[in-house]
Amino acid sequence: MPPFDAFLSEIRKAARLSDRPAPTVTGSGTLPSAYAVTDLAAASIAAAGEAIAELIAARHDAAPAVDVDRRLASFWYKSSLRPDGWELPAPWDSVAGDYATKDGWIRLHTNAPHHRIAALKALGIPDTAETERADVAAAVAKWNAAELEGAVIPAGGCAGELRSSAAWAAHPQGKAVAQEPLLYRETFSGPSPANWEVSRARPLDGIRVLDLTRVLAGPTATRFLAGYGADVLRIDPPADLWVEALAEEMTLGKRSAILDLRKGADRQRLKQLIAEADVMVHGYRGDALDGLGLGASVRRSLNPGLVDVALCAYGWTGPWAGRRGFDSIVQMSSGIAETGMRRYGKDKPTPLPVQALDYATGFIVATAAISGIAERVRNGDGSAFRTSLARTAVLLEGQKQNTDGPQFSPETETDLAPDIEETHWGPARRLASALTVSRVPVSWDFPAGPIGTSEPVWQNL
């Protein structure tokens, strides 16, 4: 089976989408990679489009046609915003990246201040404005990779040793994730079927989506939902807990409010938001919500019809369930970066050309959420889904490519949406949508902006 068809088939099955004629795929070219990344990009976006089509069919009988452009899909997997007269901020902290150890390689993820502090503390390096990569490299070179990973993680940091695919397959966590479904799903008896209109032109209009995710997979999902009309309320922690990266990508179409969940009043406000939400997407580690008194049973008692979608880095079972992780770290752990290194004859880790685990997981999460919304329309049932970056890596691992296909033609003006987006940072253009759902335009009500500019309330109650 061709990679696109294989990816789409597995995502459809996981989300319980109906078997329907394959979407029309346009565009030519392939991202250079040891894996079929372009096919994954096109298939994951197509699946989310098919979920929109099925939701419309649940209310209006006929499902609209779905088309996807593989070239634009690949571009969206890298970045979507094109600034006009200003520059995007650097996406990485100054010391984040890959470092040679005594016996291999390790990646340190230090974008979050507390992750940077933890990594530098484990290395015995002071965290100052003068700390440079050369200082970190010299310190890392004195460690074995596994030992350093084992020092950074318990300190509250985020790191990943370079492993081969074979080593990951033999690792207890690799074995555990390989046994997990792409989407774990439960359904719950809820109230009567939702009376949402499900407009053909704006199918998610009026749907309230609570977004408790950071970067990059969860916000990709909720950005997609916002593009089809959902009221997405993003809840961020205070600035002393997290500094947002890629806000110009991740806040499109959303309102953002600050809640400090260390405070009882803010936890109570979040409970009220959950009770009033239709969908909740969250990326908290393991039992973090349980520790805040917001575990699964509490959320379900607050809102029996809730569509509850959770994602994490390393999976929900096994010894690393709940471990901190990001796309670039999971690529190191799961063998993806090592496979790329061997495929291209490099002397250092060679990751995917884009953060495909994040983006693919994001569109899979969006597909799950819309599938859950359709269940509410049909019979009123609530639902819960779980997935992970590591499980998406399993999906990708099955589709390697031994040769690079033709390169994409360079981006042109026709690849951009016509409207100017007046972001907080300045005017910009977005890429045109890679997805076409017949007679269902995609648009966002809010431009990208900073976090914390809204009140933690729903717009329409």
C-alpha positions in Angstrom: 0.0 0.0 0.0 1.4 3.5 -0.9 2.5 5.5 2.2 -0.3 8.1 1.9 -2.9 5.4 1.7 -1.4 3.4 4.6 -1.2 6.5 6.9 -4.8 7.6 6.0 -6.1 4.1 6.6 -4.6 3.8 10.0 -5.8 7.2 11.1 -9.3 6.6 9.8 -9.5 3.3 11.7 -8.2 4.9 14.9 -10.7 7.7 14.7 -13.5 5.4 13.5 -14.1 7.4 10.4 -16.2 5.7 7.7 -14.6 4.1 4.7 -15.1 6.6 1.9 -13.6 7.4 -1.5 -10.0 8.5 -1.1 -9.5 12.3 -1.1 -8.1 13.9 -4.2 -4.3 14.6 -3.7 -2.7 17.3 -5.6 0.8 18.8 -5.7 4.1 17.1 -6.5 7.4 16.7 -4.7 8.7 15.1 -1.5 10.5 16.4 1.6 14.0 14.8 1.7 13.9 12.3 4.5 14.5 8.7 5.4 10.8 8.5 6.1 7.7 9.3 4.1 7.1 12.6 5.8 5.2 14.3 3.0 2.8 11.5 2.8 2.2 11.7 6.6 1.6 15.4 6.3 -0.9 15.0 3.5 -2.7 12.0 5.1 -3.0 13.6 8.6 -4.4 16.8 7.2 -6.7 14.8 4.9 -8.0 12.8 7.8 -8.9 15.9 9.8 -10.7 17.2 6.7 -12.6 13.9 6.4 -13.7 14.3 10.0 -15.1 17.7 9.2 -17.0 16.1 6.2 -18.4 13.4 8.4 -19.6 15.9 11.0 -21.4 17.8 8.3 -22.9 14.5 7.0 -24.1 13.7 10.6 -26.5 16.7 10.4 -27.0 17.1 6.6 -26.6 13.5 5.3 -24.2 14.2 2.4 -20.5 14.5 3.1 -18.6 17.1 1.1 -15.6 16.1 -1.0 -12.1 16.5 0.5 -8.9 17.5 -1.3 -5.4 17.9 0.0 -2.3 19.5 -1.5 0.8 17.5 -0.5 3.2 20.4 -1.3 1.3 22.9 0.9 0.8 20.3 3.6 4.5 19.9 3.8 5.0 23.7 4.0 2.4 23.9 6.8 4.5 21.2 8.7 7.3 23.7 8.9 5.8 27.2 9.4 2.7 29.0 8.1 3.4 32.7 8.7 5.3 35.0 6.4 6.1 38.3 8.2 6.0 41.5 6.2 8.7 43.9 7.4 9.7 42.1 10.6 11.4 38.9 11.6 10.2 35.9 13.5 11.9 35.4 16.9 14.5 32.5 17.2 12.5 29.3 17.8 15.2 27.7 20.1 16.9 28.7 23.3 20.6 29.5 22.8 21.9 26.2 24.4 19.2 23.9 23.1 20.4 21.2 20.7 22.5 18.1 20.0 25.7 17.5 21.8 28.4 14.8 21.5 28.9 12.7 24.6 31.8 10.3 25.4 29.9 7.4 23.8 27.3 9.0 21.5 24.9 11.9 21.3 22.3 13.6 23.4 19.8 16.4 22.8 19.0 19.0 25.5 15.6 20.8 25.2 16.0 24.1 27.1 13.3 26.4 25.7 11.4 26.4 28.9 13.3 28.3 31.7 12.9 25.5 34.2 14.1 22.9 31.7 17.2 25.0 31.0 17.9 25.4 34.7 17.6 21.7 35.2 19.9 20.8 32.4 22.6 23.2 33.3 22.4 22.3 37.0 22.9 18.6 36.1 26.0 19.6 34.1 27.3 21.8 36.9 27.1 25.0 34.8 25.7 28.3 36.1 22.7 29.6 34.2 23.7 33.1 33.3 23.4 35.4 30.2 27.0 34.6 29.5 26.5 30.8 29.3 27.5 29.7 25.8 27.1 26.5 23.8 30.8 25.9 24.0 30.6 25.7 27.8 27.7 23.2 27.5 29.5 21.1 24.8 32.6 20.8 27.0 30.6 19.7 30.0 28.5 17.2 28.0 31.6 15.6 26.5 32.6 14.3 29.9 29.4 12.2 30.2 28.0 9.0 28.8 24.7 9.8 27.1 22.6 7.5 29.2 24.1 8.8 32.4 23.4 12.4 31.4 19.9 11.6 30.3 19.4 9.9 33.7 20.7 13.0 35.5 18.7 15.7 33.6 15.3 14.0 33.7 15.0 13.5 37.5 16.2 17.1 37.9 13.1 18.2 36.0 14.7 18.7 32.7 14.2 17.3 29.2 16.8 15.3 27.3 17.0 12.4 24.9 19.9 10.0 24.1 20.4 9.1 20.5 19.1 5.5 20.1 18.7 3.3 17.0 15.3 2.0 15.9 16.4 -1.4 17.0 17.5 -0.2 20.4 14.2 1.6 20.8 12.2 -1.5 19.8 14.0 -3.5 22.5 13.6 -0.8 25.1 10.8 -1.3 27.7 9.2 2.0 26.7 9.5 1.3 23.0 7.8 -2.1 23.5 5.0 -0.5 25.5 4.3 2.2 23.0 4.3 -0.3 20.1 1.4 -2.0 21.8 -0.7 1.1 22.3 -3.4 2.0 19.8 -2.8 5.2 17.7 -5.9 6.6 19.4 -7.2 5.0 22.6 -11.0 5.8 22.8 -13.7 5.5 25.4 -17.3 6.6 25.1 -19.7 7.6 27.9 -23.4 7.9 28.1 -24.1 11.6 27.9 -27.0 14.0 27.6 -29.4 13.9 24.7 -27.9 14.5 21.2 -26.4 18.0 20.9 -28.6 20.5 19.1 -25.7 22.2 17.3 -26.6 23.5 13.9 -23.4 22.3 12.2 -23.5 24.9 9.5 -22.2 23.6 6.2 -20.1 26.8 5.8 -18.8 26.9 9.4 -19.4 23.5 10.9 -17.7 24.1 14.3 -19.4 27.5 14.9 -20.5 27.6 18.6 -18.4 24.7 19.7 -16.4 25.6 22.8 -12.9 24.2 22.9 -10.7 24.4 26.1 -7.0 24.3 25.1 -4.6 23.3 27.9 -1.6 22.6 25.6 1.7 24.3 25.0 3.8 23.6 22.0 3.4 22.2 19.3 1.0 19.3 18.7 -1.9 20.4 20.9 -2.0 24.0 19.6 -1.9 22.6 16.0 -5.1 20.7 16.7 -6.9 23.6 18.3 -5.8 26.0 15.6 -7.4 23.6 13.1 -10.6 23.6 15.1 -10.6 27.4 15.3 -10.3 27.6 11.5 -13.6 25.9 11.1 -15.4 28.1 13.6 -14.7 26.8 17.1 -14.4 29.2 20.0 -11.0 28.1 21.3 -10.0 29.4 24.8 -6.4 28.7 25.5 -5.4 28.6 29.2 -1.8 29.5 29.9 0.2 29.5 33.2 1.7 32.7 34.6 4.9 33.9 32.8 7.1 32.7 35.7 6.1 29.1 34.8 6.4 29.1 31.1 7.7 31.3 28.2 5.7 30.6 25.1 7.6 29.7 21.9 6.1 30.0 18.4 3.2 32.1 19.6 2.9 33.5 16.1 2.1 30.0 14.9 0.2 28.6 17.8 -2.2 31.4 18.9 -3.9 31.9 15.5 -7.7 32.0 15.9 -7.7 31.6 19.7 -8.3 33.7 22.8 -5.7 33.2 25.6 -6.3 33.6 29.4 -3.9 33.1 32.3 -4.8 30.8 35.2 -2.4 29.8 38.0 -3.5 26.3 38.9 -1.5 26.5 42.1 -4.3 28.7 43.4 -7.6 27.3 44.5 -9.7 30.1 43.0 -8.1 29.6 39.6 -8.6 25.8 39.8 -12.3 26.4 40.5 -12.5 28.7 37.5 -11.0 26.0 35.3 -13.6 23.5 36.7 -16.4 25.9 35.6 -14.8 26.2 32.1 -14.6 22.4 31.8 -18.3 22.1 32.8 -19.2 24.6 30.1 -16.9 23.3 27.4 -17.7 20.9 24.5 -14.2 19.8 23.9 -11.1 19.8 26.1 -7.6 19.2 24.6 -4.8 18.8 27.1 -1.1 17.9 27.2 -0.4 17.6 30.9 1.9 14.9 31.8 0.6 11.6 33.3 -1.4 12.2 36.4 -0.7 16.0 36.6 -4.4 16.8 36.4 -5.2 14.2 39.0 -2.8 16.0 41.3 -4.8 19.2 40.8 -8.1 17.5 41.6 -9.1 17.5 37.9 -8.7 13.8 37.1 -10.7 12.0 34.4 -13.5 11.1 36.7 -13.9 14.6 38.0 -13.9 16.0 34.4 -16.5 13.5 33.4 -18.7 14.3 36.5 -18.5 18.0 35.6 -19.4 17.4 32.0 -20.8 14.0 30.9 -20.9 15.0 27.3 -17.3 16.3 27.1 -15.0 15.3 24.3 -11.8 14.9 26.2 -8.6 14.5 24.2 -5.2 14.0 25.9 -1.8 13.8 24.4 1.7 13.2 25.8 5.2 12.6 24.6 6.2 9.0 25.4 2.9 7.2 25.7 0.5 6.2 28.4 2.0 2.9 29.5 5.5 1.6 30.3 8.2 3.0 32.5 8.4 6.3 30.7 4.7 7.1 30.8 4.5 10.7 31.8 8.1 11.5 31.0 8.7 15.0 29.7 9.3 15.2 25.9 9.0 17.1 22.7 9.2 16.2 19.1 12.9 16.6 18.7 13.6 14.6 21.9 11.3 11.7 20.8 13.0 11.6 17.4 16.3 11.0 19.3 14.8 8.3 21.6 12.8 6.4 19.0 15.6 5.9 16.4 14.3 8.5 13.9 17.4 10.8 14.1 19.8 7.8 14.1 18.1 6.4 11.0 18.4 9.7 9.2 22.1 9.9 10.2 22.8 6.5 8.6 20.6 7.1 5.6 22.5 10.3 4.7 25.9 9.2 5.9 26.2 12.0 8.5 28.4 12.1 11.6 25.7 13.6 13.8 22.0 13.1 14.5 19.9 13.8 11.4 16.2 14.4 12.4 13.3 14.8 10.1 13.2 18.0 8.0 10.2 19.2 9.9 8.7 18.5 13.3 6.5 15.9 11.8 5.6 14.0 15.1 4.2 17.2 16.5 2.2 18.3 13.5 0.9 14.8 12.6 -0.1 14.2 16.2 -1.8 17.6 16.2 -4.0 16.7 13.2 -4.7 13.3 14.6 -5.9 15.0 17.8 -8.1 17.3 15.7 -9.5 14.3 13.9 -10.3 12.7 17.2 -12.0 15.8 18.6 -14.2 16.2 15.6 -15.1 12.5 15.6 -16.2 13.0 19.2 -18.2 16.0 18.3 -20.0 13.9 15.7 -20.8 11.3 18.3 -22.4 14.1 20.4 -24.5 15.1 17.4 -25.6 11.6 16.6 -26.4 10.2 20.1 -25.3 12.6 22.8 -22.4 10.4 24.1 -19.2 11.9 25.5 -15.8 10.5 24.7 -12.2 10.4 25.8 -9.2 9.9 23.5 -5.4 9.5 24.2 -2.5 9.6 21.9 1.2 10.5 22.0 4.2 11.7 19.9 5.9 8.3 20.4 2.9 6.4 19.0 3.0 8.7 16.0 6.7 7.8 15.6 5.6 4.1 15.5 3.2 5.0 12.6 6.0 6.8 10.8 8.5 4.0 11.4 6.5 1.7 9.2 7.0 3.9 6.1 10.6 4.5 5.3 11.8 5.8 1.9 15.1 4.7 0.4 15.4 7.5 -2.1 14.4 11.1 -2.1 11.8 12.1 -4.6 11.8 15.3 -6.6 12.1 18.5 -4.6 9.2 20.9 -4.2 9.1 23.9 -6.4 10.0 27.1 -4.5 7.2 28.9 -2.7 5.5 31.7 -4.6 2.9 34.4 -4.0 0.2 32.1 -5.2 1.0 29.8 -2.2 -0.2 32.5 0.2 -3.7 33.3 1.4 -4.8 36.7 0.0 -5.6 38.5 3.2 -3.1 40.4 5.4 -3.0 39.1 9.0 -2.4 41.9 11.4 -0.6 40.0 14.1 0.6 41.5 17.4 4.1 41.6 16.0 3.3 43.2 12.6 1.5 42.4 9.3 2.0 39.0 7.8 0.6 36.5 5.3 -0.4 32.9 6.0 0.1 30.0 3.7 -3.0 29.1 1.7 -4.8 26.1 3.2 -3.5 22.7 2.2 -7.0 21.3 2.8 -10.1 21.9 0.8 -13.4 20.6 2.1 -15.9 21.4 -0.7 -17.9 24.6 0.0 -16.4 24.8 3.6 -13.9 27.7 3.8 -11.3 27.9 6.5 -10.7 31.2 8.3 -9.7 32.4 11.7 -11.5 35.1 13.7 -8.4 36.3 15.6 -4.9 37.0 14.3 -1.9 35.5 16.2 -1.1 37.4 19.3 0.5 37.3 22.8 -0.8 35.0 25.5 -2.9 36.2 28.4 -4.9 38.9 26.7 -8.4 37.5 27.4 -10.5 36.7 30.4 -11.1 33.0 31.3 -14.7 33.0 30.1 -16.6 31.7 27.1 -17.8 34.2 24.5 -21.3 32.8 24.0 -23.1 31.4 27.0 
